[in-house]
């Protein structure tokens, strides 16, 4: 069968890499792809939000399955358009994608179905929002309602900072229409955790757990990023915590049934664990990055079978078979990331990487015959190991072999105190 993967990051490279292992697949396309996906797929010069072009390509090339990586095309309704033409596509439809596309909608869903989450209120008017800041303690969290390319969440430590953030979003339109509404919510102080789940026909089936690192600097210092490291499994997921999370998953699927969501795809749940109790921070409706880069190498099952069984509603928990070996990834970033950074620097390998290293490309491209940087997150250096420590040791031994101007990375990924 022929498969189309939509997206251009490390998540999409990991998906293409895993799909390539399926005996059911004869050809993989990636739109638009990156410097790494071209090793396992044919890159197609179509952007993820160019839905009509993607649909035309899928029809003309008789694509048997499309897998959507990023959230934007899902929120725009790519699944609905493909299904109208009788095409198989993995991901939730436009209605289900609202759980990520609107933070207000997702919070209302949580509240309606008694899913533990931070206290919140939504506003469209700047003066109304300002007048009700007194109802929250500091720090507090202000979120632009829409996608905002992952940049619409601000933790405010003072009234001055909160007022400035509200002005930026509601008055100065920093995020355009994606910021027409804001959510103000209480700040939860705890430990972040996340869980990827398959959702299919009134079932929600968790994948293996992972712990990612958001802060740019060692010791969890500095600004938040899209994720600069990760490992799986997470020691945070004890049997006790899993039991509490399973109760939340039951409430989520009950909500899906009540709302008649025809949700077929991935639900990525962000948790904050406060005094041992899980609270839901957010829903995403696609694979996470860099979580995908450590979860998929541990998956022994044929991922195409999992995708097809999810779409037709026959997926069961025992379809997911896992390698017991843990997996670690360390992300190489461009100097300046997550703020301003430069692109176009040549990437070179001083010597061959060990066979155990899996090199996922996040932000790379080829210029003529040169592989160059093309993003803030550039490469995810990944390895399985007998334990977390041995996996991270392999990575850090190999990471020095990779060179480009301004390369940065955290030195403490996978350290377990």
ZILIN-V480140 format. One record per pair of residues at least 6 apart in sequence whose C-alpha atoms are under 6 Angstrom apart, sorted by the first residue. I is the first residue (numbers start at 1). J is the second residue. Records with the same first field share a line. If there is no record, write none. Layout:
BEGIN
I: J, J
END
This chain:
BEGIN
1: 25, 26, 64
2: 26, 27, 28, 63, 64
3: 28, 63, 64, 65, 66
4: 28, 29, 30, 66
5: 30, 66, 67
6: 30, 31, 48, 68, 69
7: 31, 33, 48, 69
8: 32, 33, 34
9: 362
10: 360, 361, 362
11: 289, 292
12: 69
13: 37
14: 293
22: 302
28: 41
29: 41, 42, 43
30: 43, 44
31: 43, 44, 46
32: 43, 44, 45, 46, 47
33: 43
34: 364, 365
35: 364, 365, 366
36: 361
49: 73
65: 88, 89
66: 89
67: 89, 90
74: 97
75: 94, 97, 101
77: 94
79: 93
80: 93
90: 265
91: 264, 265
92: 263, 264, 265
96: 263
99: 106
100: 283, 284
101: 146, 147
102: 145, 146
103: 145
116: 279
117: 279, 280
118: 186
119: 185, 186
120: 184, 185
121: 183, 184
122: 182, 183
123: 129, 181, 182
124: 181
126: 170
138: 157
139: 156, 157, 187
140: 155, 156, 186, 187
141: 154, 155, 184, 185, 187
142: 153, 154, 183, 184
143: 152, 153, 182, 183
144: 152, 179, 182
145: 179, 181, 182
146: 178
156: 162
168: 174
169: 179
190: 272, 273, 274
191: 272, 273
192: 271, 272
193: 271
194: 269, 270, 271
195: 209, 268, 269
196: 206, 207, 268
197: 205, 206, 207, 266, 267
198: 204, 205, 265, 266
199: 264, 265, 266
200: 264, 310, 313
201: 313
209: 232, 233, 234
210: 231, 232, 233, 234
211: 230, 231, 234
212: 229, 230
213: 227, 228, 229
214: 224, 225, 227
215: 221, 222, 223, 224, 225
216: 222
218: 410
225: 338
228: 331
229: 329, 330, 331, 413
230: 328, 329
231: 294, 327, 328
232: 294, 326, 327
264: 311
266: 285, 286
267: 284, 285
268: 283, 284, 285
269: 283
270: 280, 281, 282
271: 279, 280, 281
272: 278, 279
294: 327, 328
298: 322, 323
299: 322
300: 321, 322
301: 320, 321
309: 315
325: 385, 386
326: 384, 385, 387, 388
327: 383, 384
328: 382, 383
329: 380, 381, 382
330: 380, 381
331: 379, 380
332: 378, 379, 408, 409
333: 376, 377, 378, 407, 408
334: 376, 406, 407
335: 341, 406
337: 376
343: 373, 374
344: 372, 373
345: 372, 373
346: 371, 372, 404
347: 371, 372, 403, 404
348: 402, 403
349: 401, 402
350: 401
356: 383
357: 382, 383
358: 382, 383
359: 381
360: 379, 380
361: 379
362: 377, 378, 379
363: 374, 375, 377, 378
364: 372, 373, 374
365: 371, 372
383: 391
384: 391
385: 391
END
